[in-house]
């Protein structure tokens, strides 16, 4: 395969994620604007103008271009599996200069920044595998302000789902305007501590408005969205009807003695983009 071509494709993927919000996010923000008035409406108008400027100028929509995060679904018959990680790393390094991206990776002990968005375990890649011969890469740049509002709750199983709901609502009230609302909230329930948080982040790949296939879980997503929006925190924390654009939940079976809840918050810049790499080395950003 042509390594240079594929790296170029991944750079385009990162650029799209950084400069163009998906239609479901833009539509949700437009819908929120139509329901707001006063300062809340002004904030959403400003956000939407920023989104349009980013798209037309092909510049990042936020100065915090995030930690470069990827979800990679690999067809087990794809012939160059061993090169995928290297392609992604090279693309991130080059994209830092070409797009450009703010250098966001620092050594947690020394604070040293190498200036290329690369570091230990970064870019952060989550892998999954399926029967096939293509690769799907989802770019998911994650900003620091919203990530700082992430929470892990190791709840007592006795509190049940009502306890889970209370935990989520209370934490979002504490977050207030810090994660640059209106936000999208991802919740992972079950598994262990690490899996709950990973499920919460993975749930954010689902388009806004797409409900969980389990009707009971879907109803809880809607309930939580309503309860958080009733807080009145509003766009950018300045008051209003829209504090969250959506709530997504994913689950895993858990140990009888624990009830992990992973809460991941995404700011209004719900950045994500996908590409497909084919067995012959051709690719498209979608």
MOVEN-V963785 format. One record per residue. N is the residue number from 1. RES is the residue in one small letter. PSI is psi as a letter, one per 30 degrees, with the letter a starting at -180 (* if undefined). NEAR is the number of other C-alpha atoms within 10 Angstrom. D_LAST is the distance of its C-alpha to the last C-alpha in whole Angstrom. Layout:
n:N res:RES psi:PSI near:NEAR d_last:D_LAST
n:N res:RES psi:PSI near:NEAR d_last:D_LAST
This chain:
n:1 res:x psi:l near:12 d_last:21
n:2 res:x psi:j near:9 d_last:20
n:3 res:x psi:e near:14 d_last:20
n:4 res:x psi:e near:11 d_last:19
n:5 res:x psi:e near:14 d_last:16
n:6 res:x psi:e near:20 d_last:14
n:7 res:x psi:e near:21 d_last:16
n:8 res:x psi:e near:16 d_last:15
n:9 res:x psi:e near:22 d_last:11
n:10 res:x psi:e near:28 d_last:12
n:11 res:x psi:e near:23 d_last:13
n:12 res:x psi:e near:19 d_last:10
n:13 res:x psi:e near:25 d_last:8
n:14 res:x psi:e near:31 d_last:12
n:15 res:x psi:e near:22 d_last:12
n:16 res:x psi:e near:24 d_last:9
n:17 res:x psi:e near:24 d_last:11
n:18 res:x psi:f near:30 d_last:14
n:19 res:x psi:f near:25 d_last:14
n:20 res:x psi:j near:24 d_last:12
n:21 res:x psi:k near:21 d_last:12
n:22 res:x psi:l near:17 d_last:10
n:23 res:x psi:e near:11 d_last:12
n:24 res:x psi:e near:15 d_last:14
n:25 res:x psi:e near:20 d_last:16
n:26 res:x psi:e near:20 d_last:17
n:27 res:x psi:e near:13 d_last:18
n:28 res:x psi:e near:17 d_last:20
n:29 res:x psi:e near:19 d_last:21
n:30 res:x psi:e near:16 d_last:22
n:31 res:x psi:e near:14 d_last:24
n:32 res:x psi:e near:21 d_last:26
n:33 res:x psi:e near:20 d_last:27
n:34 res:x psi:f near:12 d_last:29
n:35 res:x psi:f near:12 d_last:31
n:36 res:x psi:l near:19 d_last:32
n:37 res:x psi:l near:13 d_last:35
n:38 res:x psi:b near:9 d_last:36
n:39 res:x psi:e near:15 d_last:35
n:40 res:x psi:e near:23 d_last:32
n:41 res:x psi:e near:21 d_last:31
n:42 res:x psi:e near:14 d_last:31
n:43 res:x psi:e near:19 d_last:29
n:44 res:x psi:e near:25 d_last:26
n:45 res:x psi:e near:16 d_last:27
n:46 res:x psi:e near:12 d_last:27
n:47 res:x psi:e near:20 d_last:24
n:48 res:x psi:e near:17 d_last:22
n:49 res:x psi:e near:12 d_last:23
n:50 res:x psi:e near:14 d_last:22
n:51 res:x psi:e near:20 d_last:18
n:52 res:x psi:e near:17 d_last:19
n:53 res:x psi:e near:16 d_last:21
n:54 res:x psi:e near:18 d_last:18
n:55 res:x psi:e near:17 d_last:15
n:56 res:x psi:e near:10 d_last:18
n:57 res:x psi:f near:10 d_last:19
n:58 res:x psi:h near:15 d_last:16
n:59 res:x psi:l near:19 d_last:19
n:60 res:x psi:k near:23 d_last:18
n:61 res:x psi:f near:22 d_last:19
n:62 res:x psi:k near:16 d_last:21
n:63 res:x psi:f near:10 d_last:24
n:64 res:x psi:j near:17 d_last:23
n:65 res:x psi:g near:22 d_last:20
n:66 res:x psi:l near:22 d_last:21
n:67 res:x psi:k near:22 d_last:21
n:68 res:x psi:j near:23 d_last:18
n:69 res:x psi:k near:18 d_last:17
n:70 res:x psi:k near:23 d_last:15
n:71 res:x psi:k near:18 d_last:15
n:72 res:x psi:j near:20 d_last:14
n:73 res:x psi:j near:17 d_last:15
n:74 res:x psi:k near:21 d_last:17
n:75 res:x psi:k near:19 d_last:18
n:76 res:x psi:f near:16 d_last:21
n:77 res:x psi:g near:15 d_last:22
n:78 res:x psi:k near:18 d_last:19
n:79 res:x psi:f near:15 d_last:22
n:80 res:x psi:h near:13 d_last:21
n:81 res:x psi:e near:14 d_last:21
n:82 res:x psi:f near:9 d_last:23
n:83 res:x psi:f near:11 d_last:21
n:84 res:x psi:e near:16 d_last:18
n:85 res:x psi:e near:13 d_last:20
n:86 res:x psi:e near:12 d_last:22
n:87 res:x psi:e near:19 d_last:18
n:88 res:x psi:e near:22 d_last:17
n:89 res:x psi:e near:21 d_last:20
n:90 res:x psi:e near:18 d_last:21
n:91 res:x psi:e near:22 d_last:17
n:92 res:x psi:e near:23 d_last:19
n:93 res:x psi:e near:18 d_last:22
n:94 res:x psi:e near:18 d_last:21
n:95 res:x psi:e near:22 d_last:18
n:96 res:x psi:e near:21 d_last:21
n:97 res:x psi:e near:13 d_last:23
n:98 res:x psi:e near:12 d_last:20
n:99 res:x psi:e near:18 d_last:18
n:100 res:x psi:l near:14 d_last:21
n:101 res:x psi:k near:27 d_last:21
n:102 res:x psi:k near:18 d_last:24
n:103 res:x psi:j near:19 d_last:26
n:104 res:x psi:g near:20 d_last:26
n:105 res:x psi:k near:21 d_last:27
n:106 res:x psi:k near:16 d_last:31
n:107 res:x psi:k near:11 d_last:33
n:108 res:x psi:f near:8 d_last:35
n:109 res:x psi:e near:6 d_last:38
n:110 res:x psi:f near:7 d_last:39
n:111 res:x psi:g near:9 d_last:36
n:112 res:x psi:k near:10 d_last:35
n:113 res:x psi:j near:15 d_last:32
n:114 res:x psi:f near:13 d_last:31
n:115 res:x psi:g near:16 d_last:29
n:116 res:x psi:g near:19 d_last:26
n:117 res:x psi:g near:23 d_last:24
n:118 res:x psi:k near:22 d_last:25
n:119 res:x psi:a near:16 d_last:28
n:120 res:x psi:k near:9 d_last:29
n:121 res:x psi:g near:7 d_last:26
n:122 res:x psi:k near:15 d_last:24
n:123 res:x psi:k near:20 d_last:21
n:124 res:x psi:k near:17 d_last:21
n:125 res:x psi:k near:18 d_last:19
n:126 res:x psi:k near:14 d_last:19
n:127 res:x psi:k near:11 d_last:19
n:128 res:x psi:l near:12 d_last:19
n:129 res:x psi:k near:12 d_last:20
n:130 res:x psi:l near:12 d_last:20
n:131 res:x psi:j near:10 d_last:21
n:132 res:x psi:a near:12 d_last:19
n:133 res:x psi:g near:17 d_last:18
n:134 res:x psi:l near:22 d_last:14
n:135 res:x psi:k near:24 d_last:13
n:136 res:x psi:k near:19 d_last:10
n:137 res:x psi:k near:24 d_last:10
n:138 res:x psi:k near:25 d_last:10
n:139 res:x psi:k near:25 d_last:11
n:140 res:x psi:i near:27 d_last:14
n:141 res:x psi:k near:23 d_last:16
n:142 res:x psi:j near:23 d_last:20
n:143 res:x psi:l near:23 d_last:22
n:144 res:x psi:e near:16 d_last:26
n:145 res:x psi:e near:16 d_last:27
n:146 res:x psi:e near:23 d_last:26
n:147 res:x psi:e near:18 d_last:26
n:148 res:x psi:f near:13 d_last:29
n:149 res:x psi:g near:18 d_last:30
n:150 res:x psi:k near:22 d_last:29
n:151 res:x psi:k near:18 d_last:32
n:152 res:x psi:k near:17 d_last:33
n:153 res:x psi:j near:18 d_last:35
n:154 res:x psi:i near:16 d_last:38
n:155 res:x psi:l near:16 d_last:39
n:156 res:x psi:k near:14 d_last:42
n:157 res:x psi:f near:16 d_last:41
n:158 res:x psi:f near:11 d_last:44
n:159 res:x psi:f near:12 d_last:42
n:160 res:x psi:a near:11 d_last:40
n:161 res:x psi:e near:13 d_last:37
n:162 res:x psi:e near:10 d_last:39
n:163 res:x psi:e near:14 d_last:39
n:164 res:x psi:e near:21 d_last:35
n:165 res:x psi:e near:17 d_last:35
n:166 res:x psi:e near:14 d_last:38
n:167 res:x psi:e near:17 d_last:36
n:168 res:x psi:e near:20 d_last:33
n:169 res:x psi:e near:17 d_last:34
n:170 res:x psi:e near:11 d_last:37
n:171 res:x psi:e near:16 d_last:34
n:172 res:x psi:e near:26 d_last:32
n:173 res:x psi:e near:15 d_last:35
n:174 res:x psi:e near:10 d_last:36
n:175 res:x psi:e near:19 d_last:33
n:176 res:x psi:b near:21 d_last:34
n:177 res:x psi:f near:20 d_last:32
n:178 res:x psi:e near:15 d_last:31
n:179 res:x psi:g near:24 d_last:28
n:180 res:x psi:i near:20 d_last:27
n:181 res:x psi:l near:26 d_last:27
n:182 res:x psi:k near:29 d_last:25
n:183 res:x psi:l near:25 d_last:24
n:184 res:x psi:k near:25 d_last:22
n:185 res:x psi:k near:27 d_last:24
n:186 res:x psi:k near:28 d_last:23
n:187 res:x psi:k near:30 d_last:26
n:188 res:x psi:k near:28 d_last:27
n:189 res:x psi:k near:25 d_last:30
n:190 res:x psi:a near:24 d_last:32
n:191 res:x psi:b near:21 d_last:32
n:192 res:x psi:a near:20 d_last:33
n:193 res:x psi:e near:18 d_last:33
n:194 res:x psi:e near:14 d_last:30
n:195 res:x psi:e near:18 d_last:28
n:196 res:x psi:e near:28 d_last:28
n:197 res:x psi:e near:26 d_last:27
n:198 res:x psi:e near:20 d_last:24
n:199 res:x psi:e near:25 d_last:23
n:200 res:x psi:e near:25 d_last:24
n:201 res:x psi:e near:26 d_last:21
n:202 res:x psi:e near:20 d_last:19
n:203 res:x psi:f near:22 d_last:19
n:204 res:x psi:f near:25 d_last:18
n:205 res:x psi:f near:18 d_last:14
n:206 res:x psi:k near:15 d_last:15
n:207 res:x psi:k near:16 d_last:14
n:208 res:x psi:k near:20 d_last:17
n:209 res:x psi:f near:14 d_last:19
n:210 res:x psi:j near:12 d_last:19
n:211 res:x psi:l near:19 d_last:22
n:212 res:x psi:k near:17 d_last:23
n:213 res:x psi:f near:8 d_last:24
n:214 res:x psi:j near:9 d_last:27
n:215 res:x psi:e near:10 d_last:29
n:216 res:x psi:e near:9 d_last:31
n:217 res:x psi:e near:16 d_last:29
n:218 res:x psi:e near:16 d_last:27
n:219 res:x psi:e near:12 d_last:30
n:220 res:x psi:e near:19 d_last:31
n:221 res:x psi:e near:21 d_last:27
n:222 res:x psi:e near:15 d_last:28
n:223 res:x psi:e near:14 d_last:32
n:224 res:x psi:e near:20 d_last:31
n:225 res:x psi:e near:20 d_last:29
n:226 res:x psi:e near:18 d_last:32
n:227 res:x psi:e near:15 d_last:34
n:228 res:x psi:e near:23 d_last:32
n:229 res:x psi:f near:22 d_last:32
n:230 res:x psi:f near:15 d_last:35
n:231 res:x psi:f near:17 d_last:36
n:232 res:x psi:g near:17 d_last:36
n:233 res:x psi:e near:24 d_last:34
n:234 res:x psi:l near:27 d_last:32
n:235 res:x psi:k near:29 d_last:29
n:236 res:x psi:g near:24 d_last:30
n:237 res:x psi:g near:20 d_last:33
n:238 res:x psi:g near:15 d_last:35
n:239 res:x psi:k near:18 d_last:36
n:240 res:x psi:a near:23 d_last:34
n:241 res:x psi:f near:22 d_last:33
n:242 res:x psi:j near:31 d_last:29
n:243 res:x psi:e near:32 d_last:29
n:244 res:x psi:k near:27 d_last:26
n:245 res:x psi:f near:22 d_last:23
n:246 res:x psi:l near:26 d_last:23
n:247 res:x psi:k near:26 d_last:24
n:248 res:x psi:k near:31 d_last:22
n:249 res:x psi:k near:24 d_last:25
n:250 res:x psi:l near:21 d_last:24
n:251 res:x psi:l near:17 d_last:28
n:252 res:x psi:l near:14 d_last:29
n:253 res:x psi:k near:10 d_last:33
n:254 res:x psi:l near:15 d_last:35
n:255 res:x psi:k near:12 d_last:39
n:256 res:x psi:f near:9 d_last:41
n:257 res:x psi:f near:10 d_last:43
n:258 res:x psi:l near:16 d_last:40
n:259 res:x psi:i near:25 d_last:37
n:260 res:x psi:k near:26 d_last:34
n:261 res:x psi:j near:29 d_last:32
n:262 res:x psi:k near:29 d_last:29
n:263 res:x psi:j near:27 d_last:28
n:264 res:x psi:k near:27 d_last:25
n:265 res:x psi:k near:30 d_last:24
n:266 res:x psi:k near:26 d_last:21
n:267 res:x psi:a near:23 d_last:22
n:268 res:x psi:f near:25 d_last:21
n:269 res:x psi:i near:27 d_last:18
n:270 res:x psi:i near:26 d_last:16
n:271 res:x psi:k near:26 d_last:14
n:272 res:x psi:k near:25 d_last:11
n:273 res:x psi:l near:23 d_last:7
n:274 res:x psi:l near:20 d_last:5
n:275 res:x psi:l near:20 d_last:5
n:276 res:x psi:k near:20 d_last:8
n:277 res:x psi:k near:20 d_last:11
n:278 res:x psi:l near:16 d_last:13
n:279 res:x psi:e near:17 d_last:17
n:280 res:x psi:g near:12 d_last:18
n:281 res:x psi:f near:16 d_last:16
n:282 res:x psi:l near:13 d_last:13
n:283 res:x psi:l near:18 d_last:10
n:284 res:x psi:k near:15 d_last:6
n:285 res:x psi:k near:17 d_last:4
n:286 res:x psi:* near:10 d_last:0
